[in-house]
Amino acid sequence: MIKPIKAQPMPHAVTALLGFIAGFVDICSFFGLFGIFVAQLTGSFVLAGARIVSGQQEFMTVAAIPTFFAAGCVATAIAMAASGKRPLAWVLALECLLLTLMLVVLLNEPLATIDAPAAITAVLLGIAAMGAQSAMVRLFMHGAPSTNVMTTNTSQLAIDTTTALLWLGGMGEAVHAGEARARLAAYAPPIGGFIAGTAIGAVCFNAVGIAALAAPLAGAYALLAWSMRRPQE
């Protein structure tokens, strides 16, 4: 029988590193894959809608949303099947595999145009990796915000920052300020990690090209090693 997954509080360093990985992969895909963002799905919905009007139905655009969705489904199925047997490690292994395949494709196949088979394959692998990561955070990390979609995170950060500042100015309630500070502590690491990932990723991509993806891949494998060594719940 499949056991329910119980989300647990995670060290802030874990969500910060996941944010770093997502930001780094996103900037590398933007530079190396013709301006495509793989970490955030919002753009894919916009592109899909635009293609309905333009009539240009590129396979990558059509496949992006179901690929992200399917990766989340697979990650959830793996987590449930591995319940009691380090499910977090299994889902991290899935993300590592997808990112590894993405890097292998990019290093070994020509990327002449956005419609090149290698470009399409690399984009969908990156989207799948981020879909798996997004599902993983929801499944295992209690109270953690998204580590790859920053829009909602930034809105919540603005709300909580304002709440905390109003309390400091004597215009808010202590209980609300305490909740806001707790959320700030949870939301700041992945946002900071994502920003650092995009900045460092841009510098690394400028220096070594698509091989820079080895850095977030190393981070993902480090998390996998950590998840295999941590005590089982």
NUNUTI-597529 format. One record per residue (C-alpha): x, y, z. Coordinates in steps of 0.1 Angstrom, whole numbers, plus 5000, padded with zeros to 4 digits. Each point is the difference from the previous one (the first is absolute). Layout:
BEGIN
XYZ/...
***
This chain:
BEGIN
500050005000/501350354991/500650215031/499150375000/503050244997/500550225030/501750334992/502750105024/501750335009/503250034979/503250195007/500050344983/503249904983/498149734980/497450244986/502850264993/501949754980/496949884981/499350374992/503750044989/499649694977/496850124984/501450354994/503249874986/498349764976/497550274990/502750254990/502049734982/496949894980/499250374992/503550064986/500649664985/496549914988/498850304980/498450195029/498049725015/499349995038/499749645013/499550075037/496850204998/496949874982/498250334998/501850104968/499049674984/496350075005/500550344984/501949864971/497349734995/497350264999/502050224976/500549704977/496249954997/499750354984/503249984980/499349654987/503749905006/499749695022/503649915008/500249665016/502050145029/497450255009/497249754998/501949745020/501450225028/496950015022/499249634998/503749925006/500150205032/496749845011/501249654992/503250055018/498150115031/497849684997/503149784996/501750165030/496949955021/499649644989/503749935008/499650165034/497049805009/501549674987/503150065020/498250115032/502049875030/503149954977/501550354998/497450144976/501750344999/503249854988/498149824972/498450324988/503350185002/501649724979/497350064974/500950374998/503749924998/499449754972/498050264980/502650275005/502849764990/498249914968/499450364992/503750085004/501049704979/497750104972/501250365000/503649905000/499849744972/497350124976/499950314976/497650275010/499650194967/496450125005/497349995027/498349724979/503149785000/499349665016/502850045026/498650345010/496549875004/501349705020/502150215023/497250255007/497549725008/502649835023/500650325018/496350075004/499549645013/502850055025/498450325013/496649835001/501449725021/501750265023/496850205004/498049685010/502849905023/499850325020/496249975003/500249635011/502950015025/500750355012/497550125025/499550384999/502550054972/499250234971/500649924964/503749974991/499550064963/497150244996/500850345015/496850204992/497949895029/503049995023/500850364993/496450115007/500049815033/503450155009/498650354993/497049935022/502049865029/502750274998/497350275002/498249825029/503249985020/500950364993/496650125011/500349815033/503450165006/498350344994/497449915026/497249964975/499649624999/499249715022/502849795015/498549674990/499850104964/503550145001/501349675014/498349804972/501450254975/503649965013/499749625000/498950014963/502850254992/502549755014/498549724978/499650214968/503350195000/502349694994/498549874968/499650364986/503550085009/501249674986/498250064967/501450354996/503549875008/499549724975/499050234972/502950245007/502749745004/498549804972/500250294976/503750065008/500849634997/498149964967/501950304986/503349845010/499549634990/496749984981/497549725006/502549805020/499150245028/497049775006/502449775018/499850235030/496349965008/500349644991/502749965027/497750185024/497249754993/502349715005/501150155033/496450025012/499549644989/503049895021/498750205029/496549844997/501549655000/502050075032/497450185020/498149795026/496849844986/496750145013/
***
